[in-house]
Amino acid sequence: MMRKFRRLIVALFGLSAVLGVGGRAFGAVTHEQVEQAIRDAVRYLKKEQNRDTGGWKDFNAGGQWKTGTTSLATLALLTAGEPPDSPTIRASLDYLRRWGPDQLDCTYTVSLQTMVYAAADPKNDFNRIVANVQWLERAQIKPADGIPWPGAWTYDLSKTNRQSDNSNTQYALLGLHTASEVGIQVKPEVWKLAREYWESAQRIDGGWGYHHKEADGVSTASMTAAGISSLVITGLRRFQGAEEIHGDAIQNCGKGNLNINLKRGIDWMSSRFQIGQNFPQGQYWRLYYLYGLERAGRLGGVRFFGEHDWYREGAEALVHEQDRLGGFWRESSADNNPLISTSFALLFLAKGRSPVLVNKLRHGPRNDWDNDADDIRNLVNLVSQDWKHLLTWQVVDPNTASVEDLMQAPIVFINGHFEPEFSKVSIDNLRKYVDQGGFILADACCGRPEFDSGFKKLMEQVFPEEAYKLKPLSGDHPVWRAKHLLSPDAYPLWGIEHGCRTVVIYSPKDLSCYWNQMERDPKSTALATRVGQNIIDYATGREMPADKLVIRQVNNFKEDRPARNSLRIAKLQHGGDWNIAPLAVPNLMEALRKPPLGFDVAVSQKDLLPTDKNLIYYPLIYFHGRAAASFTAEDMEALRKHVDPGGGTIFADAACGSPGFDAAFRRFAAELFPNNQLVPIPKDDELFSNKVFFDLKDSQYTKAAGGGKDYPQLEGVKINGHWSIIYSKLDIGCALERHSGLDCKGYTYESALRIAANVVIYATLP
């Protein structure tokens, strides 16, 4: 039967698509296409840099754009991943540092320069950022200036005979926002005035135009995107509804809900959304609009405007519009300047693809899911700063979202005041999401008992098995030390253990209201903030989620009827938590059998004791666990005969690098074949090479295992020239379930899948 599986090697040329090597068509645009477009745009911008000055040719806008193109191009390159210490960026920064804000005297250019300094080297340019902030504060139109609609900005510091506009105003706020994110204080009255301005400037239809509603013009997509993002930015420091913190207590808890102006703006965009034009102005400043759309969607936590996945649709359009050879974009406005157009397009593609860390779930009754509009936004922003990588969040409706939609983020968040209402479909999808590696974070907003009892009922529906019950977390649970060292008495956290890790963490005490106030009162919210960071670090293992367009593989694990001679894997039953990763083998086999592969494999595993007579039909035995395992003499003899002379292979790993299982397995291997030692498998062995299939030299270790890339650390027992026992002291099985806990020493999912695939193929070779 083993000889039959030589034909697997031919089929394996398609395996790279399943395991993320290379690309596979999915929808209209792929992750690989977007990455190529980004690389081509970066190449174009770097080629156009003036090597003598370090800058880029400025767009002529009546003298108001000095260094503006350089700042915009530099910001786009940094956002796309160009290192701040690269020759391109160093030269650009040297060029920009020649101008202070008074020399620039332009809201656009001062703001863009501030954003570059904050993104590249904020410590070195701290004083420059402070000077720019002070200039922008002075440039804001004040009530005493005698100019209509204070709180906005115009082109320069001089406000004589100048009318404010929403484009200058949004860029001023972007500059101030990035400055505040690197620790520079902005006067509170600046945020207050700006928010009041945007609320007063909003038109009756919910959108914004280039000027205040009482001036002229109509609502446009570009300016409505500006209004949405500006309300979010100013709201982080100003809007709080009726909710306030006094000391350590929340007053009017849970009454910090969404500002109606923001909702009206999002509704305007949803009902008029178009990628192909800056509605209703056609192609006029369309790429400028797309960059604004990216901010509105990301800052607003909006994945869909109406029924439109704004990033996927925008990426599709830009990929197809890019000049294939030059790597640039052109549009009818911006004086047809490809430098500006390419910078805006690159900013959309590079920033909009940012990984989603948390899906905030909609649920009934009414809008009870969103009592604190900024809770997850603030928490994700903090984690982004800690991880030094832009992360995002989004609102998802589990009643309409697929499992693939949920899997775009490693964490879903549920909270409210009342018993949460979830449909049967959403409950089923939540369970599938967790089975695919997802994590549920929840808290009872304001500590409300109605939500507490309702959430516990919900978890009983998601996890009806007796083994999966919501219980208080133990004092030695790794969440208490995931980032900050916290006392287990700090917050009463509950959890559900499922497979290799805790997959649900729930706080019956309020967390979300404190997160909602994080920007306004860091001191009073510090404990709740640390708890939130610890939970996120535990849930993710501090591993970066994939970006938005990376395909999420969903396995359904349905009962199959494999062909008579198909490959089957037996999972060895023993007393050491033998089934801690129940979906490891199904995940592996589903990956091997999916189209376009069509492998002859059985997805479901067979759980067998060593003495089961059916063991003969399973050439590969998977042996996994967390605790010490022991076997009788009869068990050992049956396993010994299965390997030699039976020709079977034992593939084993220690769950999350468990030292107890590791010690027990070494004793097992020594007793099973006392004359054949368990030895490290050399790096030049064919098992690690493309002679089997995958070259495993760049296997990615989890952070708990030290991080970095290298060959896997596999050991084996060789019998008759063949590795008959293959063992990993680091985890593979839990990784195959996509469970990447902070304390799990092993490999990432993709690397574990490649390692396991090589082992399966090797075991079936004659």
N, C-alpha and C positions, 0 to 999 in steps of 0.2 A: 504493500500500500504506500510506503514512503516514497518509492520510486515514482509513483504517480504524480507526486507533487513537484517534480522537476519542472513541469510546465508552469508552475507559479512564477518562475524567474522571467519568462517571457511577458506575462501579464503585469509584472511589477513596474514596467516602464510607465504605467499610469499612476503608480502609487504616489508620486511626487505631488500630484494634484490634490489628493486626499490629505496629505500631511503638510501641505503648505509650501512645498518646494516647487517653484515655478508658478504658473498661473492657470486658472480655469475660468472660462467665461461665466459670469454671474451677473445677470441683469445687463444693463447697458454700459456700465463702466466698472472697471475692476480696481482693486487696490494697486496692482502692479502698473496699470496705465497711469494712475494718478502719480505714483512715485516717479515714473519716467517723465511725466510732464513737469514735475517739480525739478527734477535734475536738469532737464533741458532749459528751463527758465533760469535756474541758478547759473548755468553755463553762459547763457546770453548776458545776464546782468554783469557777471564778472568780466566778460569779454569787453563790455562797453565802458568799464571803469577807466578813467583817465590815469594812466600810470604815473604821470608827472605830479599831479595834484592829489590823487587818491579819491577825487570826487567824481560825480557824474554831471553831464551837461544839464544845466538848469532849464526848466520850463519857463518861458518868458510870460509872466502874468503881470505886466506893468510894474516890474521891479519888486513884486511882493513874494517872490518864490526863491530868493537867494538861499542856497543849500537845501531847498525843499526836496528836489529830486534825489540828492545824495542821501538825505535822511530816509526818504521813502524806500529807496532801493536797499539801503543798509538794513532797515527794519525788516524788509521782506526776506533778505538773505538770512538774517539771524533767526527769523521765525521758521525758515525752511531747514534750519539745522547747521548753518555755517558757523564754525567755532569762533567765539569772540577773539581768540588769539591768532586767527588765520591772517596771512598777509593782507588779504582783501579787506577784512574788517579793521585791522590795525591802521592801514592807510586811510580808510574812510574816517575813523575816529580822529586821527591826527588832523585831517582836513576840517572836520566839524568843530574841533576845539579852537579853531582860529576865530570863531565868531561867538560873541556873547549875545544875550537876548536883546540888549539895547542896540547892538549893531544890526541884528536881524530885523527887529521891529516889525514882526509879522506873527500873528497868532498861529497860522498854520505851521510855519517853520520852527518857531519856538516849541510848539507842542510836539512835532515830529522829532525834533532833536532830543527833547526830554524822553520820549519813548525809546529812542535808540540808546541813550545813556543808561536808562533803567534796564534795558534788555541785555546790554553788552557788559558793562563794567561799573555797576552802581557805586561800589565802594570808592573806586578811583575818581569817579566823576560826581561824587556826592555834592560837593560845593557848587558845581555847575548846575546840577539838578535843582538845588535850593534856589539859586539865582533865577532859574527859569520859572520855578513855581512862584516866586515873588513877583516876577514880571507878569505872569498870567493873572495873579491875584489883582495886581494894579490895573490890568487891562480890562477886567470885567466891568461892565457898565453898572454903576451904582445908582441908587435912587437920587442921590444928590447931584448927579451929573446932568440932570434935566433932559435926559434922552428917554424916549418912550421904551417901555418894557425892560427895566433893569434886570440884571442877572445873566444877560447874554454877552456875547463878544462880537466885535467887528474885526476888521483886518489888522489894526495896529493899535498902539498905545494912545494915539491921538483920537479922541472921540468927537472932534469937531466936525459937524456936518456929515457924520457917518451913521449909516443905519446898520443895526445889528443883523446878523443872519444865523440861521440854524446850522450851517456847515462849519463856519468858524467856531461856533459855540460847542458843537460836538467834539471837535478836535481839541479845543481847550480842555474840555472835561477828560478826554482820553489821556492827555498829557498829565493832568493833575492826578488822575486815577493811578497811572503807572508809577508816578512819584510816591503816592501814598503807599503803594504796595511794597516799595523798598524802604519804607520807614520814615518818610518825610511828611511832617504834619502840614495839612492844608487848613486854612482858617475855616471854622465851622460855618461862618456866615456865607462863605463862598458856595458851599454845597446847598445851603438853605435858599439863597437867592436863585441859584441855578435851577433847583427843583421847582420853585414857584414860577420861574420863567417858563419852563417846559410845560407845566400844567396849564398856564394861561395861554400859551401859544398853540395848544392843541385845537384843531378845528372840530366843527360839529359832527363831522363824519368819523372822527376818531383818529385821523391822520394828521401829518404835519407837512407844511410847505417850506419853501426856502426862507420865507420871512414869517413873522408873527401873523397869526390869523387875521388880525385887524389891519394888516398892511396890504398885501396883495397876494395873487397867485392861488394855486390849488394844492391839495395834498399830493405828494409824490412818494414813490416807494423808497427812494434814497433818503429822503428827509424823515419818513415815518420810521425807517430802520434807525436813523439817528435818534429820534425821539424815544424809541423803545430802549435802546442801550443807555441813553442819557438818564432816563428815569431809574433804570436799575442802578447805575453808578451813583447817582445822587441819593437814591433810596437806601443804599448800604450804610450811609452815614447820617441819614436824616429821617426817612419815613419809618415809623414803627407802629402805626395804628394807635391803639390805646394802651399797648403793652409797654411797661417800663420796669426797670430793675431798681430796687431800693435795698441797698446792702446786698444780701445774698438771696433776697426774695423777689419773685416776679409778681408785679401787680397787674391786674387785668390780664392774667395769663391766657394765652391763646387768642388774644384779640389783636394780633399783629398781622392780620391777613392782607391779601393782595390789594394794592392801590388800584382803584377803578380806572384811572387814566392809563395805567400800563395795560390792563386788560383790553381797553378800547383800542389801543394801538395795535396790540397783537391781533385783535379781531379784524381791524382794517387790513392788515397785511394778509391774514388768512383768506379773506374774501376777494382780494385783488391780486393774489400772488402770481407773479410771472418771473421766470428766469430770463426769458428772451428780451425783456425790455425793462427800462426804468419807468414803470407805469406812472403816469400816462404820457411820458415824454419820449417814448421810443428808445433809440440807442444813445440818447444824450446822457453822458456820464454813466453808462451802464456798468462798467467794471468798478467804478467808484461805489455804485449802489451795491454790487455784490460783496464788496469788502464790508460795507455797512450791514448788509444782510447777515453775514457771518457773525458779526458782533451781536446783532439783535437775537439771533437764534441761540448762540452760545451763552451770552449773559442772561438771556431770558429763560434758559433751560427748555427751549422749544425745539423738539425734533421735527415736528410737522407743523407747517403753516397750512391750516385746512387739512387737505389730504396730501400735501406735498412734502416729501422728504427733501428739505431745502438743500442740504449738503450734497446728497447723491445727484439731484437734478442739476445743481450748479456745477459739480465736478464733471458730470457727463458733457455738459455744454462746453466747458472750458477745454477739456481734453480734445474735443473734436474741432474747436476753433483755433487752437494753437498752431502757429506756423511750424510745419513738420521739420524743416531744416534749421530755421533760425532759433526756434524755441521761444519766440516772443508772441505777444498779442497786440493787436491794434484795435482802436475803436474810433468812432467819428468825432468824439470830443477830445479833450485834453490836448488840443492842437495836433491831434493824431500822433502823439508822442508815444512810441512803443515802450520807452523806459517807464513811464508812469502807468500805462495800461498793464504792462507785464508785472510791475510791482503790486498793483491791486489784485491781479489774478493770482499771483503767487501767494499773497497774504490770505486770500480766500481758501485756496487749496491746502496750504500748509497749516494754517491755524484751525480751519474748520474740521480737519481730520483728527483733531486732538482726541485722545482716548476718553471714553465716558466711564467715569468711576462709579456713579450711583444713578440708578433709575428711581425717581420718586413716583410712587404709584398712586394714581387716582383711585378713589373708591367712595362709595356712599357711606352714610347718608349725605346728600347734597355735596358741599365742598368741604366736608370735614377733614379731608386729607391734607388741606393746605391752610391750617390755622396760622402757620408761621412761614411766610413766603420765602424768607431768606435763610432758613435753617440749613438745608443741604447745600445751598449756594455758598454760604460762609464756610462750612466745614470742608467742602471740596477745595475752595480757594486756599485754605490753610494747608491742606495736604499737598496741594500743588507747590506751594512755597517750600514745604518741608522736603518733598521729593525732587524739587528743582526741575519740574517738568509740568507743562500745562495740562491739566486734567479738567474735564467738564462733567456736567450732570444734565439730566433731562427728565421731563415729566412723561410718563408712559401710562396709558390706560390698559390694564391687564385684561379688560373685557374685549378689547379689539386687537391687542398686541399678540403676535405669535411668540413661540418660545425663542425663535431666532432674535426677535426684537428685544426680549428680556435679556438675552445673552450678550447684547451689546455692552452691558455693564456687568462687572463681577458681583455687584451688590444691589439689592432692591431695598427701598426704605418704605416702611408703613407706619403711620401714626394717626392719631385723631383723639377726639373726645368721647365718641360713642362707639357702639359695637360696629366694627367695620363690615361693610356689605360687599361681598365678592360673589360673582356668579360661579356656577359649577365649572364652566370652561376656564375661568381665571384660576380657580383652585387647582384644577388639573394641571394647568400650565405652570403654576408656582411649583408644584411637585416635580414636574419634568425639568424645570429650570434648576432646582436644587440637585436633581439627579445628574444634570450635565455639569455640575460644578459651581452653581450659583449659591449665593449667601443672602439670608434675610436679616435685616437690621430693623428693629422696631422700638418705639417707646410710646408710653401713654402720655399724651400731651397734657400738661398740668396735673399729671398723676391721676387722671380721671378713672374711677373704678369701672365705669361702663365700658371703656375701651379695654381695660385690663381683662375683664371677664370675656369680652367679645373676641379679643385677640387669642386668648387661650382656646376658645372654641374653634377659631379659625385654624389654629395649628393642629388641633385634633382632626380636622377635616383634611388638611394637607398631609399629615402623617398619622394615619389611623392605626398603624402598627403599635403594639404594646411596647416594643423596644425603643420607640422614638417618642419620648415624653419631654415636655418642657419642665426643666428642673433648675434650681439655683446652681450657679457655677461654683465650683469648688475653689477654695482658697489658693490652690496651687495651679489653677488654670493659667495658661500662658498669656491670656488677654491682659492680665494684671501687670505684665512686664513687657508687653509688645513694643512699646516705645517709652512711655513714662512708667516709672515704678510706682504703682498705686496700691494702697491697702485694699484688700477684698471688701472692707467695710465702706469704701468710698461711695459706691453705688450698688444697689441690689440688682445684679444682672442675672438673668435666667438664660438657659440655652437648651438646644436640642443637639444631641450627638447623633451623627449619621455617617456611618463608614469611618473614614480616617480622621474626622475632625468635627468640631462644632459648626453646624450649618445655619443655626438661628441664634442670634443674641438679642434679648429683649430686656428693656429697662422699664419696670412699672413706675419708676420715678422719672419726672420730666427731664429730658435732655434737649428737645427741639427748641423750646422757648429760650433757653440759654444760648444755643447755637444761633438763633435768630438775632440775638443782641450782641453777638461776638464782636462785631466791628465797632459798636458804640461803647461797650464796656468790657474790655478784655480782662480786667482784673476780677470782676464779679463772676464772669463766665468761665474762668480758667479751669476749674475742676471738671465741669461738663465737657469742655473742649478737649481736655486730656483723655477723658473716657472715650470720646468720639474718635480721636486719633488712634487710641489703642485698639479699638474695635476694627477700624479700617485696616490698620497694619496687620492685625491678626487674620482678618478675613482674606486679605490679598497676598500675605507673605511679602508685602512691599514689592510685588512683581507688577510691572507696568501692564495695564490692559492693552490689547491690540487696538489699533485705530479703527475708525468707523467703518471703513470699507473692507476690512479683513473678513473673510467668510467665516461665519460661525457654523461649525458642523454639529448637527443635531442628530443623535442616534435614538431610534425609537425602541430598540430592544424587544421587538415583538417576537412571539414564538415563531420559530422557523421550522421548515421541514427540509433539512439539507439532503443533498444527494447521498446515495449509499456510501460512496467512497470519499466523501468530503472530509476535510481536516477537522477534527474535534479536539478540544482541550479539556482535560480533567482538572478540577481544582481539588487539591488534597485537603481532606477534612482532618483536623487535629485539635488539640485542646488549647492552642495559643492564639485565640482571636483569628481563626483561619479565614473568616469571611469579612474582614474589616473593610475590604474594598470590593463589594459585591458586583460592581459594574466595571471593574478593570478589564476582565476578559471580554465581556460583550463590547466594550468600547473599542478594544483592539481588533476584535474580529469584524465588527461592523465597518471599521476603517478599511480592512483588507478586502471586504466583499463588495463595497459600494461601487456603483458604476463610476467610471468606465472600466473598473477592474473585473467585476464578476467572479471573484475567487470562489472556489469550491470549499467554503468553510461554513461551519455551524456557528452562528452568532452566540447562542446560549451555551454556557459552560455546563459540564456535568460534575456535580459535587460527589466525590467518591472517597470512601475509606481505603486505606492501603490494601486491605484484604478483599476488596470487592472483585469478583470474577470478571466484571466488565472492564477492568482496567486495561486489559490486553488490547482493547479497541482504541485506546488513547495514547498515541506515541509520545505526546507532550503533556507532562504534568506540571501544573503551576502550583507553587508552594509559597504562601505569603502569610504574614502574621505580625502581630505586635508584641505578643507575650511568648514565654518559653513554651516549646512544644516537646512532647515526649511520646515515644512509640513502644509498643510491646515487641518482643522478639519475633513474633509472628508477623507483625507489621513490617519490621525491618527486612525480614526474609522476602516478603512479597515485593517490596520496593526494589530490593537488590536484584531479584530475578527479572523484574520489569526492565531494568536498565541493562543488565548483563546476565544471561545472553539475549534478553528480549529486544535490545536495541532502542529502548525508550530514552527520553531525555527529561531531566528534572530542571525546571527553571524556577528560581526562588529569589525573593528579595525581602528585606526587612522593612516593614511599614514605617515610613518616616524616619528610617535609620534606627529603629528600636534596638537599643543595646541588649535587652533581654532576649529578643528573638535572635539577634546576631550570635550571641554566645551559645544559645541552644542549637542553632543550625550548624555551627562549627563542630559541636559534639556529635550531632547527627551524621554529618558527612564523614567524620573520622571513624565512626562506628560502622557506617554503611560499607565503606571501602577502606579498610585500615591500611592497605598496601598502595593506595593511590591518594596522594595528598591533595587537599584543596589549595591551589596556588593561584597567584595573580595571572590573569590572561594577558600576555604581552601586547603592547600597543601595535606591533606589526602583525598580529594574528589576523587571518582572513575574516574572522567574525566582525572586526571593526572596519572592514573595508568594503569597497564596492564590488569585490569578488563575491560577496554575499548579496548585498545591494547598496546599502547606504554607507557612505564614508562618515564614520562617527567621530572623527577627530575634533569636531567643534561642538560636541554635546554641551548644552547649557545647564549648569548647576543652579539650584535654587540659592537664594541668599543665605538660607540657614545652613547650606552645605558649603558656603564660602564664595558662591557666585563664580563668575568666570566661565570660560569654555575650555574644554580639554577632552581627551578620550574618556569613556566611562571607566569607572573603577569596578571591573568585573573580575570574579575569581571562578575557577572551575576545577573539576576533576576529570582527567582525561583517561579514557578507556579505549584501547584498540585504535589509538590515533584520533579519537573524536571526543570533543568536550561533551561528556554525558551528564554532568552537573554544571549548570551555569548559575552563578550566585552574585547578587548585588547587595552589599551591606548598606547601600543607600537606596532610598525609596524609588520604585518604579510604579507599583500598583496604585497607590493613592494619586500619583500624578496622572495616570491613565483615566482617573475619574475627574480630572481637572481640579482637584482639591490641593491648593497651594498654601497651606497654613504656614504661619510665620515660623513655627518650630519644626517644620517638616524638612528633614535633610534628604535631598534627593535631586531629581531632575525636573525641568519644566515639562509641561504636557507634550509639546512637540518633540523634544528630545527623547522623552520616555517612549513615545510612540515609535520613533525610529529605532531605538535600542531594542524594544520588544519585537518589532517587525524583523530585524536582523536575526534575533534569537529564533523566532518561529521558522524563518526560512532555513537557517542553518540546521535546525533540528530535523527538518524534513528532507534534507539532502542525503543521497545515498552514501 
